[in-house]
Amino acid sequence: MSTAAIATGTTTRKRAVNLTLNEGLVAQAKTYTSNLSATMEELLAAYVAQQQQAQLSRQQQADAAAMDWNAVHAAVGSFADGHSTL
């Protein structure tokens, strides 16, 4: 069962995919797991979760920077305000 399925308490549909992997690495991995598909799915789920967290973190940083800039602009205005040609 995938990490997402474990989190929601449901089973998810599976489908076959083709991957091109290093043959020696696959042989080594098979010495450590009897279910390479399940191991790859767990690792992929962890990778996706890590990438989603990184994306969320970047978005939060960008939001904080925009809020800080807006606060500075509200407090002191913009340098360009004194040079308007309108």
C-alpha positions as CSV (number, residue, x, y, z in Angstrom):
1,M,0.0,0.0,0.0
2,S,1.4,3.4,-0.9
3,T,2.2,6.2,1.6
4,A,-0.8,8.2,0.2
5,A,-3.1,5.2,0.7
6,I,-1.8,4.6,4.2
7,A,-2.5,8.3,5.0
8,T,-6.0,8.2,3.7
9,G,-6.8,4.6,4.8
10,T,-7.8,3.7,1.2
11,T,-6.1,1.6,-1.4
12,T,-5.1,3.2,-4.7
13,R,-5.2,1.8,-8.2
14,K,-1.9,0.6,-9.5
15,R,-0.7,0.6,-13.1
16,A,2.4,-0.9,-14.8
17,V,5.1,1.6,-15.9
18,N,8.3,1.1,-17.8
19,L,11.5,2.4,-16.2
20,T,15.0,2.4,-17.4
21,L,17.3,1.7,-14.4
22,N,20.9,0.7,-14.0
23,E,21.0,-3.1,-14.2
24,G,23.7,-3.5,-11.6
25,L,21.8,-1.2,-9.2
26,V,18.6,-3.1,-9.6
27,A,20.5,-6.4,-8.9
28,Q,22.0,-4.9,-5.7
29,A,18.6,-3.5,-4.6
30,K,17.0,-7.0,-5.1
31,T,19.4,-8.3,-2.4
32,Y,17.8,-5.9,0.1
33,T,14.1,-6.2,-0.9
34,S,11.8,-9.0,-2.0
35,N,9.4,-6.4,-3.5
36,L,11.2,-3.9,-5.7
37,S,8.0,-2.3,-6.9
38,A,6.8,-1.6,-3.4
39,T,10.2,-0.3,-2.4
40,M,10.3,2.0,-5.4
41,E,6.8,3.2,-4.7
42,E,7.7,4.1,-1.1
43,L,10.8,5.9,-2.3
44,L,8.9,7.8,-5.0
45,A,6.2,8.7,-2.5
46,A,8.8,10.1,-0.1
47,Y,10.4,12.0,-3.0
48,V,7.1,13.5,-4.1
49,A,6.3,14.5,-0.5
50,Q,9.7,16.1,-0.2
51,Q,9.3,18.1,-3.4
52,Q,5.8,19.2,-2.4
53,Q,7.2,20.4,0.9
54,A,10.0,22.3,-0.8
55,Q,7.6,23.9,-3.2
56,L,5.3,24.9,-0.3
57,S,8.3,26.4,1.6
58,R,9.4,28.4,-1.5
59,Q,5.9,29.7,-1.9
60,Q,5.7,30.7,1.8
61,Q,9.1,32.5,1.5
62,A,7.9,34.4,-1.6
63,D,4.6,35.3,0.2
64,A,6.5,36.5,3.2
65,A,8.9,38.6,1.0
66,A,5.9,40.1,-0.8
67,M,4.2,41.0,2.5
68,D,7.4,42.5,3.8
69,W,7.8,44.6,0.6
70,N,4.2,45.7,0.8
71,A,4.7,46.8,4.4
72,V,7.8,48.8,3.5
73,H,6.0,50.4,0.6
74,A,3.0,51.2,2.8
75,A,5.3,52.8,5.4
76,V,7.7,54.8,3.2
77,G,6.3,54.7,-0.3
78,S,8.2,54.1,-3.4
79,F,11.4,55.8,-4.6
80,A,9.6,56.3,-7.9
81,D,6.8,58.3,-6.2
82,G,9.0,61.4,-6.1
83,H,9.9,61.1,-9.8
84,S,6.4,60.7,-11.4
85,T,5.9,62.6,-14.6
86,L,2.1,62.5,-14.3
